[in-house]
Amino acid sequence: MPRIILLKEGQAIPYELETYPVRLGRHPDCTVQLDSNMVSRFHAQLVQKDNRVLLEDLESGNGSFLNGKQLEASKPAALKHGDRIKLGPIKFRFEDESTVDAESSKYNAPIGLELNEEASSTIMGSAVAGGYGLLDVRPEDKLKGILKINKALAGTVEISSISPKILDALFEIFPQADRGSILMKESQTAPLVPVAQKHRSINDDDTVRLSRTIVDKVLTEKTGILSADAANDSRFSASESISSLTIHSMMCVPMLNLEDQPFGVINLDTQNPMKRFTDDDLQLLLAVASQSANAYENARLMVTYMAKQKQDKEMGIARNVQHALLPEHLPQVPDYQFFASYDSAQEVGGDYFDCFMIGKDKVCVSFGDVAGKGVPGALIMSRMSSVVQNTMTFTDSVAVAIQRINDHMCHNMVEGRFVTYILGVIDLKTHKITLANAGHMSPVIKKTDGTIEEMSDDSTGIPVGIMSGYPYEIIERQIDPGDVFTLVTDGVDEAMDPAGNLYGKDRVIDFIRNGSSDPEQLGKDMLADVRAHANGRPQNDDITIMVFGRKL
């Protein structure tokens, strides 16, 4: 996508060109508002015609300049990759990588950076980067330089603010420097991008021109390079990046990350033949570059830490929101007792349960497990909760409700996501429960004599959210006094101990058979037994238990 780069105070600020026209000027209605009295309210605009971007002067007071040539008002000029735009004192560079030919683009040279292949630079000295260089070379100057960098960067956590401050400090440490630039890349395979530039003369061109030979050697060998009296060397005669700028001396050093890999370079040059850089200057710059790299790494770690803090806070809020979707209190009705517990493996989870009154004589029992956990599971869980509540507001028929719930969840369901689900309605007058099982583990029913009953697998349908219109089988069963129903998600039977052994369905059934006949006590004891089985192993899935029964 085409964009313009605002070159301001040593920083490169990109503006993506998405919609046209793009107006440039002082007025607040401009797409890019410029803060300068030498810029007109509506100074210029960028328009698109025949898939090309054109610059048009809007009869500005001080004119619009393209590559140093003033445009005629209301006569748009086509822009090409690398063109320089000047509106008053404000400078831009135009970038459109789609117009770059294959030969030039293979070098990954972005806007504002010219890497000249013919500039096979004369290297007068080099030094391996790492640490603070040779400590016995000008140790006092190195210490002063490091302290100056530390002072300049104290309290700086904004990555974009680090580079200009580094260059300001370098111009104090190296008073002979005329130009300086810092180039960085976002990843090991990304191209170098100028992130800051500084010139002693305000009339200097803003383009960063470097020798590809030097940059390649600095990055591949992690070596600092000193090139002295470059402008007088015959091998630079064809290089605009050296000879046309009359560079008499330059230094280029790498910045290394915590893995000792280069992520950027610092470049300084001088035009004064009487103040060339020396090998000692190179050692000093290496030391300062090492400290500068540490500042970048610290800032990046701080940004990562702050992002993690923000994420943790947001996840905490999401956890509270999800828990608010679960019932705060279970129904309190004569002859029945209800219990449920919910423990997510992460901040939020995909397990779901609900239990609420339908009128005065019926209780809805809703229990499910979303395929997946974490945020994706939690989002589907919240949708499921809403669908069940809304559906059961209009009907107490399990046959009707399960169809509507499934059809709704099938609509716009994310591929690979579904919900194993049980829906039941207890009639408090007849003491009958009507159930539909959509792919979930069958409820385990404990009778008063200790025998265990499970519903037939033949009555289990496919999970909710897979096929719209699926005909679920409806089961009706009498609830006798003392009957206890237990529902669990797979976080219970698939809980692992440190050796990787599963809790298992057989242990679930045995525990229910031998456990308490009090629903609440049975639920709490089962959760404790699962925890004891895990024996400290981190929970790998959400654990949800619901137990209800008719009192004797």
N, C-alpha and C positions, 0 to 999 in steps of 0.2 A: 504494500500500500504506500503511495507517495506520502511524503511528510516534509515539513520544514524544521530546521534546527535553529533555535534562537541561541546565539552566542552571547552570553551575558555574564560579565564578571568572572570570566574563566570557566563558566559552566556551559554545558550543552543541553538545552531544554527542548525535547522533541514535541512537535504538534502533528498528530496524524491527520491527514486530509481525507475525511470520510464523506462529507457533504459539501456541495458548492452552492454559491460562491463563498470563499473564505475571506472575510474582510479583516484588514489590518489597520489599526489606528488607535487613537486615544479614547474614542467614544466607548462607553460601557457596552453598547450593542455590538461592537466588533467581535468577531470570532476570536481573534488574538488581540487583546488590549495591550497597548504599549505605553509605558510610563516615560514620556519624554515630551517636553514643550516644543521640540523641533520636529515632532511628528504631527501631522494633521489629524483632525478628528476622524475622518475616513480617508486614510492616506492611499491605500492600494488594496487590490483584491486579487485572489487567485480564482480562476475559472477553469472549467474543463470543456474541451472541445475535441471531438474525434479521438478520445482516449488520451489526450495530451493535456498537460496542465500549463496554463498561461498566466503570466503576471501582467496586471493592468494598473497603471497609475490613475488615481481618481482626482486628477487636477490638484495634487498636493502642493503645499507651499514650498517645500524644499526638494521636491522631486523624488522619483524612485529610480534606483540604479541597479542594473543587472550586469554583473561582471565588470563593474567600473564605468559602464556607459549608461547615461541617463535615458530613460524611456520617454517617448512622447505621450502626452496625456491621451487617454482613451484609445491607445493603440497597443493591444495586448501583444506580448512577446512570449513565445513558447520556451518552456524551461526544460533543461536536460539535467541528468544526474551530475551533481557536483557544482551546479551554478551558484554564484554568490549574489545575494540580494542585500541591498543597503537602503534603509528608509531613515533619513536623517542620520543620527549616530547609531541606529539599531541595525545589527547585522544578522542575516540569516544565511543558511545554506540549504539548498533544495536537494532532496534525496528521492530517487525513484529507481529501486534496484531492478525493476523489470526492464529498464532501458540500458542496463550495463551489459556489455558484450561478454561472451563466455571467457575470453582470454583475460580480461581484467578482473572479472568476478571471482576467478578461481583463487585469487590471492586474498580474498575476504577483506578487502580494504573498504571500510565504511566511509560515509560522508565526513568530511573534515580531516581525513587522513589520506596522505598520498605515500604509498610505498613504491619507490622507484627501483625496478628490476636492474636497470643498468648501473645503479650506484653500488658497484662492488667496492665498498669503502676501504680506505687505508686504515688498518687498525694499528694504532701506535702503542697500545697497552691494553691489558686485560687482567681481570682478577675474578676468582671464583666467588660467587655469592654464598652467603650462609653465615648466620650469627652476626657478628659486628666487624667482620673482616680481620685484618691483622691488627691486633691491639697495640703492637709496639710502633705503629705508624701514626704519628700525630695523636696520641691518646687524649691529650687535653682538648684538642679540637673536636675529636669524636665525642667526647663527653659533653662538650658544650653544644654540639649539634644535636645530640640525642635529647639533652635537657630542653633545648629550644623547641624541638618537635613535640616533646611531651607537654611543654607549657602551651604550645599552640593548639594542641588537640585535647587539652584537659576538659573533661565533661562533654566532649562531642560524641553523640551516639547516632546522629544522622549521617549515613554513609555518604550522601551527596555533598555534605559540608566538609568532609575530610580532605578531599583532593585540593581545593583552593587554599586551604590553610597550610597544607604541606608545601605547596609552591611558594606561598608567602614566606614561610620559614626558610625554604631553600634559597630564596633570593637574598635573605639576610646572611645565611651561612656562606653563600658563594656570591659576593658582590660583583664578580666579573661576568656573571650569567646575564645574557640578554633575552633569552627565550627559554621557556620551560614548558613541559607538557607531561601529563600522566595519561597512560592508556591502559585500559583494563578489559578483561573478557569475563562474561558471566559464567562460562564453563570452559573445560579444557578444549572443547571442539568449537567454541564460539569465536568469532573474529574479535580482534582488538578494536576497541572503541575509545576515542578521546573523551575523557571525563573532566579534564581541566586543562587550561592553558593560561600562560602568563607571559606578558611582554613588557619590557621596560619602556618601549616606545609605543604609544597608542596608535601610531600609523602602520605598525607591522601587520602583515597579512595574518588572518586567523587560521589558515590551513596548517595542520601539523604535517610536515614533510620529513620523512625518515627513510633511511636506507634499508631496504629489505634484507640485505646481507647482514647488517648490524642487528636488526630486530630478530632475525632467525637465529643468529648465533647467541644472542642474549637469552632467548627463550629455550632453545634446545640444549644449550650447554650450561644454562643458569650461571652465565658469566657477565660481569660488568665490563663494558668496552669503553676505551678512551681513544678518540680519533683526533689527532692534533694537526693543525694547519691544513685542514681538509681542502680548503678553497684553492690552495696552491698546488695540489697534487694532480698530476695529469690524469690519473684514473677517475677523477671526479668531473672531467671536462664535459661529459655528456649528461651529468646529473643536475637537473634543475633543483633538486632538494638540497644540494650542497652548494654548487658553484654560484647559482643565481642569488642565493641568500648570503653569500660571502661568509660562510661559516668557517672560522679559523680554528675552532676547537669545539668538540662535543663529547658528552658522556652519556651513556645509556646503561642502566642497570635494571635487573629484574626485581620484582617483588614476589616473595615466596610465601605460600600459605603454610598451614600447620603440617601438611603432608610433604613439605619441601618441594612443592610443585609451583611453577610460575603462574601467576594470574594477572600480571600486568608489568609495565615497564615505566621507569622515570627517565626522562630525557632532558638534558640541559645543554645549551650551546652558547657560544660567545662569538661576536663579530670583531672583537678587538684583538689584533695580532699581538699586542703587547701583554695581554692578560689571558694567555692560554691556560687550559686546565693541565694539571700534572697527575702523575701516578698517585701522589698523596691525596689529591682532590678526589680521585676515583675511589680510593679506600674510604675516604670520609663519606662520600655519597652512598657507598655500599652500606656503611653503618647506619646512616640516616634512613636509607630505604628499608633496611631490616626493621627498624623501629616503626616506620610508616606502615609496613606490611602488618606488623603486630596490631597497630591501631585499627586497620581495616578488619582483621580477624576478630578483634575484640568487639568492634561495632557490629559485625555480622552475628556474632554469638549473642550479643545483647538484643539485636533485632529478633533473632530466633527465639530467645528466651521470652521477650515481651509478647511475641506472637503466640507462644505456647501458653503464657499466662492468660492472654485474652481468650484463647481457645478453651482452656480449662474453665475459665469463668463462664463462657457461653455454654459449655457442656454441663456445668453445674445448674445453670438456669434451665437447660433442656431437661435435665433430670427432674427438677422440681415440677416442670410442666407435665412431664410424663406421669409422675406420681399423682399429680392432680387429676389425671384421667382415670386413675384406679379408684375404686370405691373407698371412701374414708371409713364408712361403717357398713357392716353387713346386716341384712335384715334380722330384726329381733321379733320372732313370731312364736306363738305357743307350739309346743310339741317338736320344734326343730332347732337345730344348732348348726351354725355355719362358721367356717374358719378358712382363711387364705393367707399365704405369705408369698412375697415376691422379692427375689434377689437377682439383680442383673449382673452379668459378668463384666460389663463395662459401665460407663457413666449412665448410659441409656441402653435399653434392651428391646428385644422383639417378642417377649412373652406377654400374654394378655389374659386378664380375667375380669369378670364383672358379675355382680350378684345384686339384684334389685327387685323391688315389688312391682307387680303389674296389677293395679287396682288393689283390692283388699284381700283377695283370696288366692293370688298366684304369685310365685317367685320365679324370676328368670335366672338361670345359671348359664353363664357364657364363659368359655375357656378355650384359649388357643395359643399356638406357637408359630410365629412368623419364620419362614425360611430365611435364616441370616440373623445376625445380631448387630449391636452397635447402632449407629445413626440410621442406616437404611431400614433395619428391622423396626426401629422406633417410629419412623415415619409411617410405615404400613400399619404398625400397631395402633397409632393414633387414629388413622383412617378407619380401621376396623372397629375401634371403640365407638366412633361417631356413627358409623353405619348401623351397628347393633342397637344403640340407644334410639336412633331415629326410627328404625324399623319396628322395634318392639313398642313404640309409642302408638302405633296404628293397628297392631295385631298381637294376639296372644297365641296364635296358631304356629306351632313349630314348623309344620309343613310349608305354610306360606312364607314364614320369616326366613327359613334357610334358603329358599329359592331367591328371595329378594336380596338377601345379604350376598349370596354367591354372584348373582348377576351384577350387582353394583361393584363388587370387588374385581370382577372380570373386566369391567369397563376401564380402559387405560391402565391396566395392571402392568407393572414392570416385568419384562421377561425374566423367567427364572425365580420370581418371587411368588410365594403362595402362603396360605395359612392352614395348618392342620387345626381343626376346630370342632368343638362340641357345643351344641346348643340344647338346653333343656328348660322345660317349664314344669314347675311343681304345682299341682292343684292342692291347696291346703284343705279343701273340703273332702275330696275323694281320696287324698293321699296317693295320687298317681303322678308319675313323672313321665313326660313325653320327651324323647331324645332323638337327635339327629347327629350322626358322627361323620365328620368330613375329614377322614384320613388321620385322625388322632388315635393315640393309644387308648384302648377301651377303659372306661371307668372300672375300678376294682371295688366290688361290693362285698363287705363283710357282714355275714348274718349273725344273729344272736348266738348261734351255736358254734361260732368260730369258722364256719365253712366260708370259702371264697367263691365268688361268682363273677364271671366276666361275660360281657356280651359277645355274641358271635362275630367273627371277622367278616362274615358274609353281609352283615348289616352296615359295614363301614364303607363309605363312599370316598370319592377323590377329594383332595384338599380344596378349600375355597380359593377361587381366583384362577382356576385352570380352564374350566369349560363352562360357559354360560348355558343355563337351561338343564344342567345335570339333574337327573331324578334321584334325589336322596331318599333312602328308606327311613321311615319314621317308626320308632319303637316306643311302645307304651308299657310301663311296668308299675306294679304296685310297690309302694314303700311300706314295709312292715315295721312295727315298732322295734327299735334296736338296729335297724339297717344303717350301715355307714358307707357312704360313697367317697372314694378317693380318686382325684384326678391329679396327674403330674405331667410336667413337660419333660423332654428328653434330657434336660440338664440334671435330672435326678438319676435316672438309670444309666446315663453315660458319664456320670461323675467318675474321675479317675484318682487312684492313689498314686504316690510317688513312683511306683513300679509300673504304672500304666494299666493297672487292672480296673475294669469297669465295676461300678456298683451293681448294675445288672437288673433286669426286670424280675428275675427270680427272687432276688433279695428284697425288691420292693414288695412283692406279694407276700413273702415270708414275714417281713416286718409288719405288714398290715394284719396278717393272720394272728401274730403273736402280740400285737400292740394293743394300746388302750382302745376301749370302745367309745371314749369321749372324743368327738371330732377335733376339738381344739388341742387336746393333749396329744392325740395321735399325730396331728400335723406338726406340732412343735418337736416332738420326739423324732419324727422322720427327718426333719431338717437337720437336727443335731446329729443323727446317725450318718447322714450324707457328709456332713462336715468332718465327722470322726474318720470316715472312710478316706476322704481326701487327704487327711493328715498333713495339712499345710500346703498341699499342691494348689497353685492358683486355679481359681474357677475358670473353666473354659467355655461355659455356656450358661445361659440364664436358668435359674432354678425357681420354679413356681409350683406351689402345692395348694390344692383346694380340697377341703374335707367337709362334708355335710351329712347329716343323718337325722333320723326321726328318734326322738327320745322314747325310752321304755315307759 
